[in-house]
Amino acid sequence: MNQLVSGLVLLQAQTGNPTGQMISTLVTFGLVFVIFYFLIIRPQNKKQKEAQKMIEAVKKGDKVVTVGGVHGVISSVKETTVVIKVDDNTKIEFSKSAIQAVTAKGESDASAEPPAEEKK
């Protein structure tokens, strides 16, 4: 019991400067916020801006992949939607925000190119 009382007395003696503890707590929270900003918030904002630019730049003939995994070629672009040709006679209208990736008309996928034959 005597040790418990002496421990409480020591704890009360250490709480003499509450202003110093408050400042260190605020500095700690500030550092945590700065770390979160640079590791989470800032990269996410950059990613959103790039996605928005990509969606605004789509044009007829671009190859696209939607969020649902549908691959196709843009047949026409409207204000908030795009019409994607997925087969010879099949066209589907999607919201522009459903576009996940765009491959421009002139670019080709590496998987779509046939392997070059070596000359002997």
N, C-alpha and C positions, 0 to 999 in steps of 0.2 A: 504494500500500500504506500509505503514511504517513497518507493521508486516512482510510482505513478504520479504522486504529487510533485516530486522534483522534476519529472519530465514535463508536466503541465506548466510549471514555473519557467522552465527553459523556453518553452514555446511562446509564452507570453512575453518574455524578454526579447525574443527575436522579432516581434511585430512592432518595432518601434518606429519604422519609417514607411508608412503606407504609400507615400508619393513615389518613392523609388521603385516599389513593386508595381505600381500602376504604369509607370513609364516603361518598365521592361516588358510588361504584358502587352502594351500597345505596340512597342517595337516588334515583338514577336508576331503579333497578328499582322502587322504591316509587311513583314518579311514573307509570311505565308501567302498573303494576297499577291505580292509581287511574283512569287514563284508560280502560283496558280495562273497569273496573267500570262507569263512567258511560256509556260508549258502547256496550257490548255486553251485559254481564251483567244490569244493572238493567232495561233495556228488554225484554229477553227474558223475565225473570221476570214483569214486568207483563203482557206479552202472554199468558203461560201462565195467569196467574190470571184474566184476563178470559175466556179460552177455557173454562176450567173452570167459571166462573160461568154462562156462556152454556149450556154442556152441562147443568148441573144445573137450569137454569130451563126447559128444554123441556117443553112440555105438548101435549096432544092438540089438533090443529087448527093448529099452527104450521107455516108453510112453511119447509122446510129445503133446503139444498144440501149434499151429501156431498163428501168429499175426492175421490171418483171422478167428481164432476160430475153425480150423479143428483139431479134436482129432484123434490120431492114434498111431501106433506102428512102430518104425523104422525098415524097411525091409533091407536096405543097406545104407552104408555111402560112399560117394564119396568125392573128394577133396573139392569141393565148394557146393555140393548139397547132399540132403538125399532123399531116396525113403521111403515114409510113406504108410503103409498099413492101410487103413481106413475101409475096409470091407473085407469079405472073398475073393473076387476076384478083389478088387479095390485097386490099388496102384497109388500114386501121387508123382511126383518129385517136391521138393521144394528147394529153396536156403537155406543154413544153417542160414542165417541171418533172415529168416522168423520164426524161432523157438522162441517162447516166454517163454515156461516153459517146464522143463523136469522132469518126475517122473521116477526114476531108476527102473530097471526090478524087483528088489526084494521088492520094496516098494509098498504099496497098498493105495488107497484112502480111507478115512474114510467113504465117502458116498457109496462106493462100497461094504463094508463089511455088511453082514446081522446082524441085532441086535441079541445079545446073549439072549437066553431064560433063565429065572430064574428057578432054580430047587426048587420044593416045598417039 
